[in-house]
C-alpha cells in the first residue's frame, strides 16, 4: 500500500529511527512501510498520522490506493 510516510518524514527533517521511536515500532518497520513492503495496522497508521498532523486517509493515500485496487480488480474480470 502506498503511503506518504517517507515524504512527510523527509519534510519534517526526521530520521527513520526517530519516527520509529515516536511510533513505538522498529526502524525496520518504518523502512518496510516506506518501501511499500508492509502496510501499517490501523493503530500504527493512526500514530503515524498524529506525528505528522494529518488524517489517516491522507497518510495512507486512500483515494489513490482505492483507484489502484479497482484497476487491478477490473484487470481480473
C-alpha positions in Angstrom: 0.0 0.0 0.0 1.3 3.4 -0.9 1.7 5.9 1.9 3.1 9.4 2.3 5.4 8.3 5.3 8.7 8.9 3.5 7.5 12.3 2.1 6.2 13.5 5.4 9.2 12.2 7.4 11.6 13.9 5.0 9.7 17.2 5.0 9.9 17.1 8.8 13.6 16.5 8.7 13.2 13.3 10.8 15.2 10.2 10.6 13.6 6.8 10.2 15.0 5.9 13.7 13.3 8.9 15.3 10.0 8.1 13.7 10.2 4.5 14.8 10.8 5.7 18.4 7.9 8.1 18.3 5.5 5.4 17.0 6.9 2.6 19.1 8.0 0.3 16.3 11.3 -0.9 14.9 13.2 1.1 12.3 12.8 -1.9 10.0 9.0 -1.4 10.2 9.4 2.2 9.0 11.7 1.2 6.2 9.3 -1.5 5.1 6.4 0.9 5.1 8.3 3.4 3.1 9.3 0.7 0.5 5.6 -0.4 0.3 6.6 -3.8 1.5 4.4 -3.6 4.6 1.0 -2.0 5.3 0.7 -0.4 8.7 -2.0 -1.6 11.1 -4.8 0.8 11.8 -3.3 1.8 15.1 0.2 2.3 13.6 -1.4 4.4 10.8 -3.1 6.5 13.5 0.1 7.0 15.4 2.0 8.0 12.2 -0.8 10.4 11.3 -0.7 12.0 14.7 3.1 12.5 14.5 2.7 14.4 11.2 -0.6 16.1 12.0 -2.5 14.6 9.0 -5.5 12.3 8.7 -5.1 8.6 8.3 -6.8 8.9 4.9 -4.2 11.5 3.8 -1.3 9.5 5.2 -2.4 6.3 3.5 -3.3 7.9 0.2 -6.8 6.5 0.5 -8.2 7.7 -2.8 -5.1 6.7 -4.8 -4.9 3.2 -3.2 -8.7 2.7 -3.8 -8.3 3.6 -7.5 -5.3 1.3 -7.8 -7.2 -1.6 -6.2 -10.2 -1.0 -8.5 -8.0 -1.0 -11.6 -6.4 -4.3 -10.5 -9.8 -5.8 -9.9 -11.0 -4.8 -13.3 -8.0 -6.5 -14.9 -9.0 -9.8 -13.3 -12.5 -9.7 -14.7 
